[in-house]
């Protein structure tokens, strides 16, 4: 088997680490852009990092206009702000949207390429500026991926996939996740589990390293997500969730995601449903749809999240889907599109948009048609 595995060059896993991020950043940059969102500023989560950066003598530009499912105009605004600041590095503290925005800043602020030039795979022509990412959710794994997903002006989700997007350092500080509300903990945690599952069933780039990471990620996430939801200040559960999300990120960065994400993107692009919740909504119908082609791999994952279940691949596959559904239900997230104001009249456009996500659909164990997509949306309406 031939394969290539890439990841970030440095990972720091330490509670409280962002309170000394100035010392971590100083060898890499002197004029960083700090990318985050106003909600985290108001919650006080960014203050320790800002204090550390100030004490280290760094000249910092704060960009806190990050929006969910990063809209292209906001990302372009951030790039221009970095250029005006003459930034020599980028620090992202936040969820996937902050990190995705920061990645684009790092590769475009010293480049003649436009945002539109880099959509797709391997379209980035230059190395990025030094980038440090510190996630505040245990979900996207963006701190260890070479992927950024941007929402275009016409509400399409466009992926940018290129190795220059890999951060220079990932800082995993579980203390940043202690204040997450239950619904965010649930949705982002399920998102991370989807990353692990889809990396494990990728039909193009599945490999032994991503498989090992995906299994361990799923073990950590499945055994801690309910505890993290119900006991939000449990630092051990939060740490295991953060570690699991990172491992899943490493897995799917090398063995990319499939139809759950392809089906989820229209929910975010059209209706601005948070990415983790979108994936959660589409997980069960896609697992059932894939089962005829992915039963063996789902059976292997059943051994991880439902140990002790025996029998044929088909029996263990069913047990895996049942266990995943049980976990989703236990977290309390919404499970119907109608709960989010989506009606049957919206489904055809959603199915059409899902068909445009060939970048991820090509990795799915079973080919998805427009009719298949429409049927799966209908199933969870």
C-alpha angles and dihedrals in degrees: 000000000000120000143145124223123196133176141153117300096231135031125182115192108186134129110241094017095131089066087072099037091122091068090047093050100043097081090053107038147008102189106040130171110229107213120199141118133266093246091062091046090052091047090056094238094124097048097087091051092047090051091050093049091049093049089050089058097243120154101229132193111202114215107184101157093099112142131198116273087014109255114223094236091055092048091051089049090053092051091051091048090053092050092050089050089050087230120194097190145010132230120192122195111175146054128316093291093058092046094046090050092048092052091056091047090052094054100037106039092079097030137090090219120106127224090256090053093062102048110119133030124328094349096129108104102191140045116264127242115261109291130194118191126194114180122216093193131053095230130072099045085211090144089075103032135091091219134102123179117204130186110230126218089265093052097258120142107232122189126215111200118179136127094241086070092069109112118241090229137012115208113197111194112171091195088072090064099050094092097051113128117240095253092052092046089051099045096044092045092052089048089057091050089052089054090055095045095047093045088054093052100040108134095204111040106017108141139169095259096050089044092056092047092047093051094049091044091052091048093053096042099044093049096047109033097086091046090050090051096047099035103032095177094056098120093191092055090045091050093050090048091051092048092047092050091051093049090049088050091054089049099051094040086067100029103033130219129266144201099334088065093039090054093043098053096075090054090058097037098047104025101023092235107168111264096241093050091047090056092045092054094051099040101089098045092048093047090052091046092050096044097094090058101029103040094116094052093042088051089055090051090050086064087060102047101025105031115186096039108127136182136075126340089260093054094047091044089056089047090052093052091045092050093048090050090049091053093049091050092048092056091058099229121153112274103187131067089218089064086065096050096262116141135194088260089066096053100082092056090046091051090049091051092046089058089059092063093085089143089074104020090065089066095055119112091232127039113250121215129192089258090051092051092048091050093050093049089048090052092062099035 
